[in-house]
């Protein structure tokens, strides 16, 4: 068994590293974020979120958060997209492609299709000069200086930042749409969450 103090130190350092990464990304937030939100809010179709690996898992969570807060969104697995599922993308949609490197082959190929068909593409990437970024009309910079934990290659801080960026988008969209607690309750008609919301608003 490793030394208890070492284990605590690693855990705390990981959390501190991720918190620092969030602070840096917050300081970089600019008009590109506003443009991304405006593009999504003006979308006549759906927001289609695509990703691979850990970024794909983040994309699924972002899509789930958006659909539960009033924005029509679905997750499209990039690999499945290249085997027939590209057909779900319509001209009136907006695509949010997530890839930290911006060089994931499947994501870049999906981006090529999106661009060739005149669909608006928002990229969330850690490299604003990547192949994905070059194909996007709006780029959200999620670069981190280091990952948390003992290996700098394991996606930790980077996925935390991606998740936070998705939450920031969802919060901005809720604000614009005047999405309130009653709307949220309507999206959650079953389970403990709905009961808690209703109990908190009893007269």
N, C-alpha and C positions, 0 to 999 in steps of 0.2 A: 504494500500500500504506500502510495506517495505521501510525503509530508503534508499534513493538514494545512499548514500555513502556505505552502506552495500552491495547493489546490485553490485556496481562497484568493491568493494573489492573481492567479491566472484568470479566475472568474471575474474578479473586479477589474482587471486590466482589459478584459474583453469588453465589458460593459462600458468602461471609460473610453475605449477606442471607438466604439460604435456611437457613443454620445458625441464625441468630438467630430466624427464624420457627419453626423446630423447637423451640428452647428455650422460646419463649413458649407454644406449644401444649402442650408437656410440662408446664409450670407450671399450665396450666388444666385438665389432666386430673383428673376428679373422679368422683363417684358415677354420673354419667350414662354414663361409659365402662363402669363395672361393670355397670350396668343393661343396656347394649347387649350386652355379652358374655354376661350371664346369659340374656337374651332369645334370643340365637342358640343357646346351648348347650342350652336347653330346647325348641328348635324340633323338632317331630315331622316336619316336612317338609324343605324345602331353604331355604337362604339365597339369595334372588334379588337380585342387585345390578344396579341400573340407572343409567344416566347418558347424557349427550350430550357431543359434542365431546371436549375434553381430559379432562374428568371421566369420560367414557365409557371412554377408553383406560385411565385409572387403575382404573376399575371392573373392566375385563377382567383387569388384572394382579392385583388383589386376589382376584378369583374364582379365578384360576389358583393363587395362593399357598395359598388355603384348601383347594381340592380336593386339592392335593398334600400337605397336612398334616392330612388326616382330617376336614375339614368339607365336607359336601355343599353346593356352591355353584355357581350358574350366572350368566352375565351376560345381561341382557335389555336390548337397545337400546331406548331410550324411544320413538323414532320408530316402530320396527317394532312395538312393543307396541301403539301406537294404531291399527295396521292389522292387527289380528288376533292378535298374539302375547300379548295380555293373558291369553289362555286358559291359559298355562303357570303362572299364579299360582293356587295352591290355598289354601284356608282355613288349612291347617296350616303354611304357609310363613311366613317372615319376609322383608320387603323392606328392603334398604338402598339408599336413593336418594341419589345424589351430585350436588350442584349447588352450585358456589361461591356464586353469586348467590342461589340459592334461589328464583329467579323464572323459570327456564327453562320455557317453556310446556309442552313435552312432559313434563317431569318432574313439573310440578304436576298435569297431567291424569292421569298415572299414579298419583300420590299420591291424587288424588280417588277413583279407582277402588279403590285399595287400602283406603282408609279406609271407603268405602261398603260394601265386602265384608267388613269386620271382620278384615282381615289386619293383623298387626302391622307398623308402619312405623318404621324408624330413618332419620333424616336426617343426612347429613354435609354441612354447609353453612358458608359463611363469614358468614352473616347469620342470627343466631338469632331474628330477628323477621320473617323472610321468609315467603312463602306456603307454601313447603315445610315450614319449621319449624312453622308453625301446624297443619299436617295430621299431623305426626308425634307419636308417643307418646314418643320419645326423640330428643334432638338432640345431635349431636357437633359442637362448635364448632371449625371449621378456619379461622377468620379470620386473615389476615395483614395487617400494617400496610403492607407494600410488597412488590412483586414484584421479582425479581432482573433484572439486565440494564438496558439503556438506556431501555426503554419500560415504564412501570409498568402497562400494560394487558395485556401478554403473560403468560399463566398460566405461572409458573415456581415461585416460592415456594409458591403456593397448591396446585399439583399435587404438589409435594414433600411438603407437609404432609398432603395427602390420602393419598398413598402410605404415608407413615409411620404414619398412623392405621390404615390397613388392616393393615400389618405388626404393629402393636401388638395389634390384635384377634386376628390369627392366632396370635401368640405366647401371648396369654392363653388362647386356646382349646386350644392344644397343651398348656399347663401343666395345665389342668383335665382334659383327656382323657388325661393321662399318655402323650402321644405322644412316642415316643423314636426313636432313630436306626434301630432295627430296623424300626419302622413306616414311617419315611421311606424306607428301602431298599426295602420292599415296594411303595411307591408309584412307585418308579423302577427297574423291572426291566431297563431297557435303557440303554445308553450309558455315557459316562465317569463320570457321577455315581455310578451304582450300583457300578461297579468300584472307585471310590475309597473308597466307604463300606465295601465288603467287605474291601478291602485293609487299611484302618485297623483292622479288628476281627479280623484273623487272629491266631491265637495263636502 
